[in-house]
Amino acid sequence: MAIAKVMLVDDEVPFVEAMTKRLTKRDLNVISAYSGQESLEKLSKTQTIEVVILDVKMPGMDGIETLQEIKKSYPLVEVIMLTGHATVETAIEGMKLGAYDYLMKPCEMDVLMAKVEEAVDKKRKHEDKIIEARMKEITSRRP
């Protein structure tokens, strides 16, 4: 499998720096953002991001608002919500809005990696189906 491109979004700088190192060691290409707004700006410039690992509790634009914006502009990007302040309501809301999954902080690296791999796989399969449908459409046209 090609190296996955992941964005890590959290307002806690030491957490982002530590996680970026750990994820990079596990062969992920990681882009960091420290706010919802910054993540949206970086997504607009980097069209190849496959999965966003997104903190729920952030000042300004929180994780739920950021998730809504990501799904509106980049519907194929998968989002894994991360929080140290999980509530069932927030988890349900995030899943309804299109989050791929929801993990509690601190989460086990193996669990996070498994979720990232599943999310990348889902996104790539979805893209393949779209390409396949477009190819059928093009090849079925009569001159």
N, C-alpha and C positions, 0 to 999 in steps of 0.2 A: 504494500500500500504506500502511495506517495505520502510525503511528510505533510501532516495536517497543519493548517494555519489557524491559530487560535488567538482570540483577543481576551485578555484578562482585565476586568473592570472592577476596581475597588478603590475607595478613598483612603484606605490605610496603606501608605507607602511601604512600610516594612513588610507587610503581608504580600503585596504585589511583587516586590523585589525577591523575596524568598520563594514564592510560588513560581515566578518566571524562571529562576535558576533550576528549580526542581522539575518543571515541565520541559524545559529546554534539554535537560539531561536525558529525558525520556523521548527524545527525538520529535518534539513538537516545535513548530515555528511560532513563537509567542510575541504578540504586540501588546503593550501595556497601555491602559488608560486609567486615569484617576478620578473620572467623573462620568456621569451619563452623557453630558454634552460633548466631552472630549472623545468618548467612544463613537458617537455619531459622526463627528468630524473625521475621525480616522477611518471609519467604515466607508465614508464617501470617497476617500482617497485610495483605499485599498480594497478593491473589489474581490479579492481572492480569499477573504476570511471565511472560514467554514463554520466555526463554532465560537460563540461568545460565552465566557464564564463570567457571570454578572452578579455582583453583590446586590442584595435587596435594599439594605439600609445605607443610603448615602445622602449627604446634604445636597440641597438644590433638587435636581432631577433624581428621584429615587429609582430603584431597580425596576419597579412595575411600570413607571412612566417610560423608562429607557427601553424596556422590553416592547412596549406598545409601538414606540417609534421605530425600533429595529424591524419588527414584524411588518409594519406598514411600508417601509422603504426597501427592506431586504427580506422578503417572505421566506426565502430558502435557507437563510442563515439560521442555524440551530442555536438555541440559548439554554444554558444550564444556569439556573438560579442558585446562588450560594448565600447562606445567611447564618449568623450566629444568633439571630433573634427570630427564629422561625415560629410562625403561628400557622395553624391549619388553614385559616382563612386566606393568608397571603399565599400559601402553597397552592390552594385551590384556584385563587385568582390568577396566579402566574401560569398554571397549567391551562386554564380556560383561555388565556390570552396567547397561548401558543408556545410556552416554554417547553423544551424537550424533557427536562427533569429538574429536580429540586434537591439540593444537598445541604446538610447542616455543616457549619464551620465548628471546629476544625474537621475537615473530612479526610478520610484515608486516601492517600495518593493512589492506591490501586483502584479504589472505587471511582475516584474522579477520572482516572485514565480510562477505565472501562466505559464510563458514561461518555467521555469525549470520543472514544473510538466508535461507539454505537451511534452517536450523533453525526459524526463525520460520514459514516457508512450510509446513514439515512439520507443525508443531504446529497451525497454523490449518486445514490440510486435514483433519487428524485430528479436530479439534473440529467442523468442518463435517459430516464423516461421522457423528459421534455425534448431532448435531442432526437430520440427515436421517433416521437410523434411529429416533430418538425420534418424529419427526413421522409417519413411516410407521406406527409402533406406535399412536400416538394416533388417526390417521385411519382405521386399519383396524379399530378396535374398533366393534362393533355396539352400538347402544343396547339 
